[in-house]
Amino acid sequence: MTAETAPDAAEVPIRVLIAKPGLDGHDRGAKVVARALRDAGMEVTYTGIRQTPDAIAEVALREGVQAVGISILSGAHLELFPRIVAALHARGVDDVLLFAGGIIPPEDMPALRELGFEAFFGPGTNTNDIVTFVRQSAPNLDDAEATARS
Amino acid sequence: MSKSKHDWRENTHGKAVARNPERKPRFESSSGAEVEPLYAPEDLAEWNYHEKLGYPGEYPFTRGVQPTMYRGRLWTMRQYAGFGDAAESNRRYKFLLEQGQTGLSVAFDLPTQIGYDSDAPEAEGEVGKVGVAISSLADMEVLTDGIPLDKITTSMTINSTAPILLALYVAAAKQQGADLSKLGGTLQNDILKEYIARGTYIFPPRPSLRLITDVFAWCKDALPEFNTISISGYHMREAGCTAAQEIAFTYANAIEYVDAAIKAGLEFDAFGGRLAFFWACHSNFLEEVAKFRASRRIWAKLARDRWGSKDPRAQMERFHTQTGGATLTAQQPLTNVVRTTLQAMAAVLGGTQSLHTNSFDEALALPTEEAVELALRTQQVIAYETGVGDTIDPLAGSYVVEALTDRVEAEALAYIQRIDDLGGALAAIEAGFQQREIQDAAFRIQRQTESGERVVVGVNMFTSDDEIHPPTLRVDPAMGKRRAQELAALRARRDNEAVRTALDKIRTAAHTDENMMPLLVEAVEAYTTVGEICGVLREEWGEFHEVMTL
């Protein structure tokens, strides 16, 4: 384990949800990322494949995550991502870091950034970059939540 | 002068390494086994030509399944394609056939693969995306329009809904007046690997296996020339497993299907000749060639030793190969042409019966027509310009290729034994064994790439800042809505009484052991949709839920 990915026992671990919406079963990337984030000391929930936007938002709420990473390779991102964001907002999950991976053509990224997706990690990404990104960008827990968890 | 490999390693090679260390302390195969600097006669000391290789077209088929191999007929160039609606895909197939492609390979969209019609809520955003949307016979008629189904062979990548799509294909062929006894093609129909890697399952394993044996039994007389299953390692390899695991997990699944069919009263030799296989070809060139050769030898032995096969046709392993989608990079995408060429060459040297070469833009989006054409041209150059097909199994007898063939065989057999010990492929899947093995291998590859131990050109070495974005293909976003209107019109004009009767029969048969295929043909001929049939079966059989392993 490299220095930048070593978990810091003194800190409250960041909670992340890795989700697979849509119908495609290509879960290699999602599972590799979930495992890399977990090895870096984060608390990771992985939804499994074929999750509806509502199901994903429901897990995000239940697990109180600070970041949601969405992996999709079916090409349905422009239809499904807005529904996921709407489902999160409908549950009051507003202050959460959004990022995505899979096959997302560069010309689709601006529309997804508008929705709140802050980063895209396609094929060939180094998982350390994802770890660093989540560490730096995940919103801080409010004090009460942090105390409750520690 | 060294008298043996041992002497050479001690003296000549050892001294050279002491002076100048090799590029890495250890060279490895995809499964982590050590690759030696040199292979020599000592490595094949116990090796017997007749036992290990034999001759092309003869047991154990290591050198190839046909006596003439590519001298008689080249492999089938079969590009997997399909997107949008049936009319658009029909145009792409005609384009590919005009360009000299020799067989069709139909990609279905995910709703069709998972048993939802284009107008189902679950299908939103997915219609026509990764393949063609087929909900009823009306769509299949358009898809096959002007393509003589008795003159070409068609491969259909379809699994949980395979019996329904086969029924649709048969119904369209009947309309064309085709002789069903001559209808050729391949149905993927391999549900077990869906639970392990690909994910398009619907029903739990038991009723799914019953549908597969129904297809075997029905095709024996109705479609004698059709390959009833294509037992696939491709998707497990893409998900991360090693070459030896690819063979082992695939054959463990095959053992499960064969045993289920035998239990249903079929004789192995009566259906064994209609089993086909499907492998990936990744970049470790010699190991991949060895894998294909080993796979034929293992299958021939399984057929004889496990199932007492007497018919050579049921012992020869015929397979399709696709180059490795997971080896393609989004960075410097044109480099993928080179990767694909080398992988295609390995598949040909390994004796494949048909081949799909990936398009260079597939790590970015669905392939464009230009990219698909270049991929097909790659195969044509190998076939017509390089001469590699003029001699059968040209790498045989190479010390390293034979040593690797033996090693891949031994590693695969050890894994098959482990799965046998776990109670077979299905029990192992339910325990998450294959899934975990694949995830571990994928994670190992990821870590090796990140540490630089494994080089991927353009990704972790020789990177460049100029990003090239080739044009990408887009599916019309209005298609979902248009498809919904078409389906509404279909449901209004068909004979809905006939549809209800057909669905009732399917519902009843779900709980008996009546062969489902004639009922499915009857249903689709009445324009019952894929989603309606699966809806009934979902109610009767329930749905499978993923075994979570992380």
Interface residues (C-beta under 8 A of the other chain):
Chain A: G22 L23 D24 G25 H26 D27 R28 K31 V32 A34 R35 A36 R38 V44 Y46 G48 I49 R50 S74 G75 A76 L78 E79 L80 I103 P105 P106 E107 G122 P123 G124 N126 T127 N128
Chain B: L110 P111 Q113 I114 E122 A123 E124 G125 E126 K129 V130 E194 A197 R198 G199 T200 E238 A239 G240 A326 L328 T329 A330 Q331 A363 L364 A365 L366 Q439 A442 F443 Q446 E450 V456 V459 N460 E467 H469 T472 V475 P477 E546 M548 L550
